[in-house]
Amino acid sequence: MKFSYTAINKEGKKYTAFLEAQNKSAFFEEFKKTGDVLVNVQEAKNAGGFSLSMNITFLERVKMLDKITFARNLGNMIEAGLALSRALTVAERQTQNPKLKRTYKALNESIAAGKSFHEALEQHPKIFSNLFVAMVKVGEEGGNLAETLKQVANQMEKSFMLQKKIKGAMMYPSVIIGVMVIIAILMMMFVVPGLTKTFKELNVPLPTSTKIVIAVSDFASNHYIATFAIMIAAIVSFIAMARTRWGKRGIDYVTLKLPVIGTILKEGNSAQTARTLSSLLSSGVDLLLAVKITGDVLQNSYYKELMKKSESVVEKGEPLSNVFIANEKLYPVFVGEMMSVGEETGRMAAMLTGIATFYENEVEQKTKDLSTIIEPILMVFIGGSVGFFAISMIKPIYSIMNNV
């Protein structure tokens, strides 16, 4: 078998090379002789051949629920007395996800080659986050891997449920606005042209709003392909812009400033920050590393930037709570003050857990109330849109009736 691997040599330079070996265990034995640090390894594919698995691998996804189940079940099996390698074999047999099957097998092979569990996990960064690896490392070193894995599962589950609630809250207004856009396009293409024909035949003077509606309708009904092309181009451009640094930053800024939704996002980020820090600190992870990993977990660029700033504060030996107290626009006052109390009493992890629980409950309640809060706003928006269209079309009709 031929393996493609990436490694770091003694000079600190990263390189990619190939190595022949009977299996992965033999590969690790052969690679050890180089004295380099292995970053990644995978079986090399034939360049000239067509492999179906190569073409569908990118379609395989590992859901968060799969990772949660893996961590919890693995912790339970180890706690029950199973060896880690045996527990991984059971996990491999139980999962239906091909990508996870390959991953669990690779983890077992890495452990058989002499690597620790957290080192094996590091070989799969797209599946196991820095948070997962760091907590497992502490669990291994402290001799309580089973408990740590269950704690990792609980932490990921809390974060997953929180994100699910926030996404669910966004779904209702998104669906309503989406349906409105579709109805507006259909009316522009099939309803307005009929009225436009009548207005032109009777030579009725048209107000400016009616002219705007007719101009849009004429373009949409006479240029179907161009209309859909513009719509697709707009969607693609928005997605492309959202992936750029400044585009993402702009979207993050706007969403945080939105009424109601902005508050939910701030409280959601507060809960996720506190929950992640609490899990890492209670597991025994160093505060500086915990802050760094928390920054990786957060999605909003403003919160990532603040956690980066927190790293330098911790390095200087200053209280972490100072950063949160000084940034009330991102984190509520309660977060910084409670963290300050935790630092003074030496119960930082416990205080962070309390903060996380409080804001998780707040987000849950606000997402439940969101439909009630947002309905009047949507009604005003829908009413304004329908009113503009109705007035634009009715005014000329009244003119026709008056002339008759």
C-alpha positions in Angstrom: 0.0 0.0 0.0 1.1 3.6 -0.7 0.5 6.3 1.8 0.6 10.1 1.3 1.6 12.0 4.4 2.4 15.5 5.7 5.0 16.0 8.3 7.3 18.6 9.9 11.0 18.1 9.7 13.7 18.9 12.3 14.1 22.4 10.8 10.4 23.1 11.4 9.4 23.0 7.7 6.2 21.2 6.6 6.4 18.8 3.7 4.4 16.2 1.9 5.7 12.8 0.7 4.8 9.2 -0.1 5.8 6.0 1.7 5.2 2.3 0.8 4.0 0.0 3.7 1.9 -3.1 4.2 -0.7 -1.3 6.4 -1.0 1.8 8.5 0.7 0.2 11.5 3.7 -0.7 9.4 3.7 2.9 8.0 3.9 4.3 11.6 6.8 2.0 12.4 8.6 3.1 9.2 7.9 6.7 9.7 9.2 6.8 13.3 12.7 6.2 11.8 12.6 9.6 10.2 12.4 11.4 13.5 10.0 14.0 12.0 6.6 15.0 13.4 3.6 13.5 11.6 0.8 15.9 10.8 -1.5 13.9 8.5 -1.5 10.5 6.7 -3.9 8.9 4.2 -3.8 6.1 1.7 -2.7 7.4 -1.7 -5.1 6.9 -4.6 -4.2 6.0 -8.1 -3.9 9.2 -10.1 -5.0 7.6 -13.4 -7.9 5.5 -12.2 -11.4 6.6 -11.5 -12.6 5.9 -8.0 -16.2 6.4 -7.1 -15.3 6.8 -3.4 -13.0 9.7 -4.3 -15.9 11.5 -6.0 -18.5 10.9 -3.2 -16.2 11.5 -0.2 -16.9 15.2 -0.2 -20.6 14.4 0.2 -20.1 12.5 3.4 -20.7 14.7 6.5 -20.3 14.1 10.1 -23.2 15.6 12.1 -22.8 17.1 15.5 -25.2 14.5 16.9 -22.8 11.8 15.7 -19.9 13.4 17.5 -22.0 13.8 20.7 -23.1 10.1 20.5 -19.5 9.0 19.9 -18.2 10.9 23.0 -21.0 9.8 25.3 -20.9 6.1 24.2 -17.2 5.9 24.3 -17.1 7.4 27.8 -19.8 4.9 29.0 -17.9 1.9 27.5 -14.6 3.0 29.1 -16.3 3.5 32.4 -17.8 0.0 32.1 -14.3 -1.4 31.9 -13.7 -1.8 28.1 -10.2 -0.9 26.8 -10.1 2.1 24.6 -9.2 0.1 21.5 -12.1 -2.3 22.1 -14.5 0.6 22.6 -13.4 2.2 19.3 -14.0 -1.1 17.6 -17.5 -1.3 19.0 -18.1 2.4 17.9 -16.8 1.5 14.4 -19.3 -1.4 14.1 -22.2 0.6 15.4 -22.0 3.7 13.2 -23.6 3.8 9.8 -21.6 6.7 8.6 -18.8 5.5 6.2 -16.6 8.5 7.0 -16.8 7.8 10.8 -16.1 4.1 10.2 -12.9 5.0 8.5 -12.1 7.6 11.2 -12.6 5.1 14.1 -10.5 2.5 12.3 -7.7 5.1 11.8 -7.9 6.1 15.5 -7.4 2.5 16.5 -4.5 2.1 14.1 -2.9 5.2 15.5 -3.3 4.0 19.1 -1.9 0.6 18.1 1.1 2.4 16.7 1.9 4.0 20.1 0.1 7.3 19.9 -2.1 8.6 22.7 -5.8 9.1 22.1 -5.6 12.9 21.9 -2.7 12.6 19.4 -4.8 10.2 17.3 -7.7 12.7 17.4 -5.4 15.5 16.3 -5.0 13.7 13.0 -8.7 14.4 12.2 -9.1 18.2 12.7 -12.2 18.4 10.4 -14.1 16.1 12.7 -12.6 16.6 16.2 -12.3 20.3 17.3 -9.5 21.8 19.4 -12.0 21.8 22.3 -12.6 18.0 21.9 -8.8 17.3 21.7 -7.8 19.5 24.6 -10.4 18.1 27.0 -9.4 14.5 26.0 -5.8 15.3 26.6 -6.5 16.6 30.1 -8.7 13.5 30.7 -5.9 11.2 29.6 -3.3 12.9 31.7 -5.6 13.0 34.8 -6.6 9.4 34.5 -10.3 10.2 34.1 -10.9 9.8 30.4 -14.4 8.3 30.7 -15.7 11.2 32.8 -14.0 13.8 30.5 -15.6 12.2 27.4 -19.1 12.4 29.0 -18.3 16.0 29.9 -17.3 16.7 26.3 -20.6 15.2 25.1 -22.6 17.3 27.5 -20.8 20.5 26.4 -21.3 19.8 22.7 -24.9 18.9 23.3 -25.6 22.2 25.2 -23.9 24.2 22.4 -25.7 22.3 19.7 -29.2 22.8 21.3 -28.4 26.5 21.8 -27.5 27.0 18.1 -30.5 24.9 17.1 -32.9 27.2 19.0 -31.3 30.4 17.6 -31.6 29.0 14.0 -35.1 27.9 14.7 -36.0 31.4 15.8 -34.6 32.8 12.5 -36.6 30.3 10.4 -40.0 31.9 10.9 -39.3 35.4 9.6 -37.1 33.9 6.8 -39.9 31.7 5.5 -42.4 34.5 5.6 -40.1 36.9 3.7 -39.2 34.2 1.2 -42.9 33.4 0.5 -43.5 37.1 0.0 -40.7 37.4 -2.5 -42.0 34.4 -4.5 -45.6 35.8 -4.6 -44.3 39.2 -5.6 -42.3 37.7 -8.5 -45.3 35.7 -9.7 -47.6 38.8 -9.6 -45.1 40.8 -11.5 -44.9 38.1 -14.2 -48.5 37.1 -14.5 -50.9 39.6 -12.9 -49.5 43.1 -13.6 -49.0 42.6 -17.4 -52.8 42.2 -17.8 -53.5 45.4 -15.9 -50.7 47.2 -17.8 -52.3 46.3 -21.1 -55.6 47.8 -20.0 -53.9 51.0 -18.8 -52.2 51.4 -22.1 -55.3 50.8 -24.2 -57.3 53.4 -22.3 -54.3 55.8 -22.2 -54.7 56.5 -18.5 -52.2 58.9 -16.8 -50.1 56.8 -14.4 -48.6 57.9 -11.1 -44.8 57.3 -10.5 -45.3 54.3 -8.2 -47.4 52.6 -10.9 -44.8 53.3 -13.5 -42.1 51.7 -11.3 -44.2 48.5 -10.8 -45.0 48.3 -14.5 -41.3 48.8 -15.4 -40.2 46.0 -13.1 -43.1 43.8 -14.4 -42.3 44.4 -18.0 -38.6 43.4 -17.5 -39.5 40.3 -15.5 -42.2 39.1 -17.9 -40.3 39.8 -21.1 -36.9 38.6 -19.9 -37.5 35.4 -17.9 -33.9 34.1 -18.3 -32.3 37.4 -17.5 -34.5 37.8 -14.4 -33.6 34.4 -13.0 -30.0 34.9 -14.0 -29.9 38.2 -12.0 -31.6 36.5 -9.0 -29.1 33.6 -9.1 -26.2 36.0 -9.5 -27.4 38.1 -6.6 -27.6 35.0 -4.4 -24.2 33.7 -5.5 -22.6 37.2 -5.0 -24.1 37.4 -1.5 -22.7 34.0 -0.5 -19.3 34.8 -2.0 -19.3 38.2 -0.2 -20.3 36.5 3.1 -17.3 34.2 2.9 -14.9 37.1 2.7 -13.4 38.6 5.9 -15.1 42.0 5.4 -18.4 40.5 4.2 -18.7 38.2 7.2 -17.8 41.1 9.5 -20.6 43.3 7.9 -23.2 40.5 8.3 -22.1 39.9 11.9 -22.4 43.6 12.6 -25.9 43.9 11.1 -27.3 40.8 12.8 -26.1 42.0 16.2 -27.8 45.4 15.6 -31.2 43.8 14.7 -33.9 44.4 17.2 -34.9 41.3 19.3 -32.7 39.0 17.1 -29.6 40.9 18.1 -30.3 40.4 21.8 -30.8 36.7 21.3 -27.5 36.4 19.4 -25.7 38.3 22.2 -27.1 36.2 24.9 -26.4 33.0 22.8 -22.8 34.0 22.4 -22.6 34.8 26.1 -23.9 31.3 26.9 -21.6 29.6 24.5 -18.5 31.5 25.8 -19.3 30.7 29.4 -20.2 27.1 28.7 -17.0 26.4 26.7 -14.7 28.2 29.2 -16.4 26.4 32.1 -16.1 23.0 30.5 -12.4 23.5 29.7 -11.5 25.0 33.1 -13.3 22.4 35.1 -11.5 19.7 33.0 -8.1 21.2 34.1 -7.2 23.0 30.9 -4.9 26.1 31.3 -6.8 29.4 31.2 -4.8 30.8 28.3 -5.5 27.7 26.2 -9.1 27.7 27.3 -9.5 31.3 26.1 -7.8 30.4 22.7 -10.1 27.4 22.1 -13.2 29.3 23.1 -12.3 31.9 20.4 -12.1 29.1 17.9 -15.5 27.8 18.9 -17.3 31.1 18.5 -18.6 32.0 15.1 -19.2 35.8 15.2 -16.0 37.7 14.1 -16.5 40.4 16.8 -16.6 37.8 19.6 -13.5 36.0 18.0 -11.7 39.3 18.0 -12.5 39.9 21.7 -11.3 36.5 22.7 -8.1 37.1 20.8 -7.7 40.3 22.9 -8.4 38.3 26.0 -5.4 36.0 25.3 -3.0 39.0 25.6 -4.7 40.1 28.8 -4.3 36.6 30.4 -0.7 36.5 29.2 0.0 39.7 31.1 -1.6 38.2 34.3 -4.5 40.6 34.3 -8.1 39.4 35.3 -10.0 38.0 32.4 -13.2 39.6 33.6 -11.8 43.1 32.8 -12.1 42.4 29.1 -15.8 41.4 29.4 -16.6 44.3 31.7 -15.1 46.8 29.2 -17.1 45.3 26.3 -20.8 45.7 27.4 -21.9 46.0 23.8 -21.1 42.4 23.2 -21.4 40.8 26.6 -24.1 41.9 29.1 -22.9 43.5 32.4 -23.9 40.4 34.3 -21.3 38.3 32.5 -18.3 40.4 33.4 -19.4 41.0 37.0 -20.0 37.3 37.7 -16.7 36.4 36.2 -15.0 39.0 38.5 -16.7 37.3 41.5 -15.5 33.9 40.3 -11.9 35.2 40.0 -12.0 36.7 43.5 -13.5 33.6 45.1 -11.5 31.0 43.1 -14.7 29.5 41.7 -14.4 30.7 38.1 -15.7 27.4 36.5 -18.7 27.3 38.8 -19.6 30.9 38.1 -19.2 30.4 34.3 -21.6 27.4 34.5 -24.1 29.6 36.3 -23.8 32.2 33.6 -24.2 29.7 30.8 -27.3 28.1 32.4 -28.8 31.6 32.9 -28.4 32.7 29.3 -29.3 29.4 27.9 -32.6 29.7 29.7 -33.0 33.3 28.5 -32.4 32.3 24.9 -34.9 29.5 25.2 -37.6 31.8 26.6 -36.9 34.5 24.0 -37.0 32.1 21.1 -40.4 30.8 22.3 -41.6 34.4 22.5 -40.1 35.5 19.2 -43.0 34.6 17.1 -45.3 36.7 19.2 -42.8 39.6 19.2 -42.0 39.5 15.5 -45.5 39.0 14.1 -46.4 42.7 14.5 -43.2 43.7 12.8 -43.8 41.3 9.9 -47.4 42.5 9.7 -46.2 46.1 9.3 -43.7 45.0 6.6 -46.2 42.9 4.7 -48.9 45.6 5.1 -46.5 48.3 3.7 -45.5 46.1 0.7 -49.1 45.1 -0.1 -50.3 48.7 0.4 -47.7 50.1 -2.0 -48.6 47.5 -4.7 -52.4 48.0 -4.1 -52.2 51.8 -4.3 -50.0 51.6 -7.4 -52.6 49.5 -9.2 -55.8 50.9 -7.8 -55.1 54.6 -8.6 -55.2 54.2 -12.3 -58.4 52.1 -12.0 -60.1 55.0 -10.1 -59.0 57.3 -12.9 -60.6 55.0 -15.5 -63.9 54.9 -13.4 -63.9 58.7 -13.1 -63.5 59.2 -16.8 -66.4 56.8 -17.5 
